[in-house]
Amino acid sequence: MEFVASIVDTVFRPLKDYFARTFGYVMSCGEYIDALGHQMNELKSKRDDVKRMVDAAERQGMEVTSQVKWWLECVAALEDAAARIDDEYRERLLLPPEQAPGLKATYHLSKKADETFAEAVSLKEKGNFHKVADELVQVRFEEMPSTPVLGRDALLRELHACVREGDVGIVGIYGMAGVGKTALLNKFNNEFLINSHDINVAIYIEVGKDFNLDDIQRIIGDRLGVSWENRTPKERAGVLYRVLSKMNFVLLLDDVWEPLNFRMLGIPVPKQNSKSKIVLTTRIEDVCDRMDVRRKLKMECLPWEPAWELFREKVGEHLMSASPEIRHQAQMLAMKCGGLPLALITAGRAMASKRTAKEWKHAITVLRIAPWQLLGMEFDVLEPLKKSYDNLSSDKLRLCLLYCSLFPEEFSISKDWIIGYCIGEGFIDDLYTEMDEIYNKGHDLLGDLKIASLLEKGEDEDHIKMHPMVRAMALWIASEFGTKETKWVVRAGVALKEAPGAERWSDAERISFMRNNILELYERPNCPLLKTLILQGNPALDKICDGFFQFMPSLRVLDLSYTSISELPSGISSLVELQYLDLYNTNIRSLPTELGSLAKLRFLLLSHMPLEMIPGGVICSLTMLQVLYMDLSYGDWKVGASGNGVDFQELENLRRLKALDITIQSLEALDRLSRSYRLAGSTRNLLIKACSNLTKIELPAGTLWKNMTGLKRVWIASCSSLTEVIIDGSQETIRSNALPHAILQARAGLVDDEQPILPNLHDVILQGLHHRVKIIYKNGCVQNLTSLFIWYCHGLEELITLSDEEQETMARAGEQVSGAIKVITPFPNLKDLYLHGLAKFRTLSSSRCMLRFPSLESLKIVECPNLKKLKLSAGGLNVIQCTREWWDGLEWDDEEVKASYEPLFRPMH
C-alpha cells in the first residue's frame, strides 16, 4: 500500500500543486502584486547601496567591474517590468465590474508577477559583492612614429623648460604647414616624456580639422582604461575630470584648428605649480590665444645649415661627390624651399635620381615658374598648405593672399602698397568714410593672414613677406591648380629683358612683370579679362607703344612706378574701369588730356616725378578720386595772381578726396590749402618747397595747422626767406606774422579750438634752408613727432635756440647767475634724429639749456665738422651712426661719459 501511495503522490502532487497555483493565480492576484512590490523595494535598497559604493569608487578614479555593471542593468530592467505589472493591476481596479478582465487575463498577470518576484529574489542574492570596482588599467606612454628632427634642439630645450616650469599650464606651438610641428611633438613624446617618471600618463591626440568631441573623449578614455558604455558626453566629461584631476598628466594635442573647450571634454586645466601640462600645435596663432595659452612658441623654418643637411640627406650621398656645378644648383634649389622641411624633403626626393646639371637647372626653373610640376610637390606640399587657405574665413582674405603672390619671391611688401592694390581691385570695400579706416581694414586682413601663418613679418612692422612655398601654393590656386597657367602671368623678379609675347596675355586676369629689366613694350595685347597689370620696378623701361592699353577694357589696377617712361601712350582713355594708377618715380613731365576721361579712377599716385604740366580740367574731371599723391612733384598751383599752373579750385572740386600728398610752392597756395577744410583734413604729407616769401613757421601751434588733423609729415625745402622754425606747443592759438591778419580772422570760424593740433605729425624734414635759420624753442612740445631730419641747412648752429622770452624768463629768475641749466623736452617721442651737411652746426644743446630726448633710439650725424661734443640727455639711445674719423675727433668731458657712449657707435663707410 505504501508503494502505491508513493506512486499516487508522485503522479498527483504536481497536478495538485499546478491546480493550486492556477487557482491562486486566478483568485489571489492582489497578493502576488503586493509580494512583488515588497520584494522590489528590498531590491531597490540593495541597488542604492551598490550605487553608493560605485560612485565612491569612481570618485577615486576606479573602474566599475563588468559584473556590477551587468547587475545594475538587470535591476533597472526588472524595475521597469515590475512597474508595468503594477500599473496594469491598478488600471484593472478602476474598471467597472462589467468591463473587468476574464479569468485568463488575471491568471497571466499573476503569473508574470510571480516570475518577476522570483527574479528579484535571485538578483538580491547576487548583489552581495566583495568589490564593485577595480583600479584603472592605464597605458602610461605610447611611443609615436617619428622622423629625425634637424635644427630644433633649441626649440626642444625651450619646450622642455616650459613643461618643467610650474607657472605654465598650457603651451602652444604654432607655425605654417610643413614646418615640422608634428615631428617635434613626436620627438618630445618619445624622448622626453617616456623618461619623466613623475608623469603618470602622456596622451597624444591628432585632433585635425574635422575633430569630434566624442572621438577625443574616447581616445583619452581608452588610454585611462575608462569604459564609455551608456554614458552621455557630459557624464564622460565628469569621469575624465575626476580621473585626470588625481594624476600628473601631459596631453599632447596635434594639429588644432579651432579652440577646444576643455570643460566640455572633461580635461582639467593645469593650475599653477601643477606637473600636469597641455601642449598643443596649430597653424593659427590666435587658436593659442583663444585657448588661454600662457606660453607661445613660434616654429620658424630651418636656417640654412640644417636645411641644407636635410636636403642632402634626401637627395643621397652621391650629391656630395657630384660636380661643383651640380652642388651649386642643388644649393640654389634648396634655397628656393625657404627652409620648409616638408618642401626640402619633397624636393630632395624628387631630385634623388637626377645626375646632370641641366636636369637640376630645369628643376630650378620649374620651381620658380610652376612649382606644382615638380614631382610630389603638388600633393605633398601644396595640398597641405591649401588647407590653411581653405580655412580662411572670407573670400576677401583669400583674394588678398593670392594678390601677394604678384610680388617677387622673398620680397618685403609694403602693407600700404598691397592694400592700395586691393582697394583698387575692390577686395577691400570703402564701407568706412575715412581713408585711414579703410587702410586699417586692410591692415586687419593682412594681420589675419599673418595669424594664419600664411604671411610673415617683412623688414619691419610696415612690411610683410610671403614664404616661397605659400607663394607657390597661391600661384597654383590662381592658375586653377595648374590647368590654366596663363590666367595669372607672374614673372616678377626673374631678370626678364623682354616681356612675354602678346599672345600669352590674352587669357590673363592678372599680370606682374615687377622688378625686371624690360626695355620696351612694343606690342598691343588684347586682354579683355585683365584686371591688374604691374610693371613697376623696370628701371630701363622707357617706352610703351601708342595704343598699348586700347584693348584692356577690364583693367582696374595699373602700376608703372619706378620705370623710366617719359610719357603715357595714347589710348589710355580706353581704360574705362581703371581705379588705381601709379606713376610714382617715373620721368613723366606732362600728363595727357585724355587722363581726365578715367571717370572711375580712385587712386592717382604722382609723387617723386618731375611733373611740370597738367592740362586744365584734368584733375577736376576725376570726380571719383579718393587718393591723390603729389609729393615731390607738381607744385605750381594757381591761386589768384600767384602761380601759373592748375587752378587750386580743381583740387577743391574733388569732393570724394580722402588722402592727399601735396607739394606747395607759394604762400598763397599754402594759405588756400590751410583754409580748405576738406583738403587740409585730407592732407597726409606736405612738402613746402621754394616758397620764397615764407619767413617763419610755427609747430605745432599756429592757425596754419588747425585743420590738418591727418598730417603725418612736413617737409620744408629750399625756402630762402625762412629764418625761424618755432616750437610752440601752447594751447593758445598764436597768430603767424607770415599770414595777413585779415585772412586769419576769416579762417577762425572754420577751426575747432578744442581739437589737438597736428595729433598725427610724426616726421619733420628741414632741407636747404636760409643760412641764418634757427629752430627756436618757445613753449610746449611737438608731442607725437618720431623722426626729425635736418639736411644741408648750412647756417644752423645749434639744434634748439631758446626764444627771447625764455631767455628773459631765465634771467629774471636768476638761473644764469646760479649756473643752472634749463632742461627742455621739445620732442618727447622722437626716436630718430638725422643731421646731415650742417657746416656751421656746433652743438645739440646750448650753454643755457639741456635737451632731453626720453624716447630717442637712433642718432645719425654726417658732415657736421664743427660739432665736437655730444651734449644731450637720451637714456634710451642705442645707435649713433657716424664716420670713424668724426667719432675719434669728439671731445668728452671725462672718460666715463666717453665709455658710456662707445658701445653705441656704428661706423659709416
JOTARA-V991787 format. One line per field, one symbol per residue. phi: phi as a letter, one per 20 degrees, with the letter a starting at -180 (. if undefined). psi: psi as a letter, one per 20 degrees, with the letter a starting at -180 (. if undefined). burial: b if it has 16 or more other ideal C-beta (glycine too) atoms within 10 Angstrom, else e. A space follows every 10 residues. Layout:
BEGIN
phi = ???
psi = ???
burial = ???
END
This chain:
BEGIN
phi = .fffffffff eeggffffff ffffgfecgf ffffffffff ffffffffff fffffffffe medfffffgf ffffffffff ffffffffff fffeffgfdf ffffffgfff ffffffgfff ffffffeeef bdbdffedef bcfdgbcgde mdfffffffg ffffffedec dddcrffneo ffffffffff ddffeefedf bcddcefmfd fcgfffffff fffemeedfl cfgffffffg fffffdbecc dddemedcge effffndffg efmeefbcdc cbedgfffff dlfecddeee ffffgfffff fffffoffff effgffffff ffffffemme gfffffffff efdecdffff fffffffedb gfefgnffee dffgffffff fffbffffff fgffffeffm eeeffffffg gffffnfdfd feeefgffff ffffffffff ffmdccfefb fecccdfgff ffffffffel mnecfdfded cemdmfdbfg ggfeefdfdc ccdflccfeb ddddfdcfdf dccddfmdfe fcbcffngef dcfdfdcccd flddfdbeff nfffefdfcc cddglddfdb efffffeefe fdccdcflbe fdccgfnfff fefefdccdc elbgbefecm eencdffgff fffefefcbc dbdccbffff ffffeegfff fefdccdecl efeedbbdce fofgegeefd fdbdcdclef efdcddecdf fffdfeffdf ffffffegfe ddfeffelfd fdcccdcleg fdfcddedam aefdfdbcdc clefefdbfc dffgffffff fffmffffnf dfeccfcfdf dcccdbmdfd fcbecffebd edcfdfdccc cclcfeedcd dadbfefcbc daefffffef dcfbffffff egfefcfdd
psi = ghghhggggh ghghhghghg gghghgilgh hggggggghh gghgggghgg hghgggghhj krppqhgggg ghggggghgg ghhggggggh hhhiqqhijq qahghgghgh gggghhgghg gghghijnph qiqqqqoqog qppqprqpoq kjgghgghgg gghhphjogp pppqrrpjik gggghggggh hghhjoijph pppppogrhl qpgggghggg gghikpqjpk prhggggggg ghghijroqp oooplphqpp nhghhkoppp rqjqiqqppq qqiogihghi jkpiopopor rqrgghghgg gghhgrhhhh jrqhgghghg ggghhiikjo gghggggghh jhjpiqhhgh gghggghhgm hiippihghh ghghhhhhgh iqiqhggghg ghhhiiqrpj poppghghgg ghghhjhorl hqhqhhhghh gghgghghhg hjkiqrpbha ijqrqpqhhh gggghgghjl ljhnijgooo lpkkkpipqq qhhiihjqhp pokqmakphq oiqnqomhip hpoojqknhi oippqqjhjh lmiiphpooj qkrjpiqpqq jiiimijpio oojplajpip qqhihiimhj phpookqlql phpoqqiggi imijphpool plbpjmqooc ipqjcpphhh giinhjpipp pqppjqhghg ggghiogggg hipgppoopl nhjohqqppi rphhihimhj phppoopknh ioipopoojq hpppppiiqq hhghhhhhii qoiipqplhj ohppppplrq ijqqoppgqb rngjphpopo pknhiphqgp pprhgggggg ghijhhgijq pppqnhnhjp hppopplnhj piqgpriiqp ppnijphppp pplmhioiqn nronhjpipo prqhggghiq pqhrhggghh hgiipoqq.
burial = eeeeeeeeee eeeeeeeeee eeeebeeebe ebbebbbebb eebeebbeeb eebbeebbee bbbbbeebbe bbebbeebbe bbeebbeebe eeeeeeeeee eeeeebbebb ebbbebbebb eebbeebeee ebbeebebee beebebeebb bbeebeeebe ebbeeeebbb bbbbbbbbbb bbbbbbbbbb ebbeebeebb bbbbbebeee beeeebbeeb bebbbbeeee eeeeebbebb bbbbeeebbb bbbbbbbebb ebeebbbbeb eeeebbbbbb bbbbbebbee bebebebebe bbeeebbbeb bbebbeeebe ebeeebbebb eebbbbbbbb bbbbbbbbeb beebeebeeb eebbebbbeb bbebbebbeb bbebbbebbe ebeeebbbbb bbbbbbbbbe bbbbbebbbb bbbbbebbeb eeeebeebbe bbeebbebbe bbbbbbebee eebbbbbbbb bbbbbbbbbe eeeebeebbb bbbbebeebb ebeebeebbb bbbbbbebbe beebbebeeb bbbbbbbbee bebbeeebbb bbeebbbbbb bbbebebbbe bbbbbebbbb bbbbbbebee bbebbbbbee bbbbbbbbbe beebeeebbb bbeebbbbbb bbbbbbbbbe ebbebbbbeb bbebeebbbb bbbbbbbbbb bbbbbbebbb bbbbbbbbbe beebbbbbbb bbbbbbbbbb bbbbbbbbbe ebbbbbbbbe eeeeebebbe eebbeebeee beeeeebbee bbbbbbbbbb eebbbbbbbb bbebbbbbbb bbbeebbbbb bbbeebbeeb eeeeeeeeee ebebbbbebb bbbbbeebee bebbbbebbb bbbebbebbb bebbeebeeb bbebeebeeb bbeeebbeeb eeeeeeeeee eeeeeeeee
END
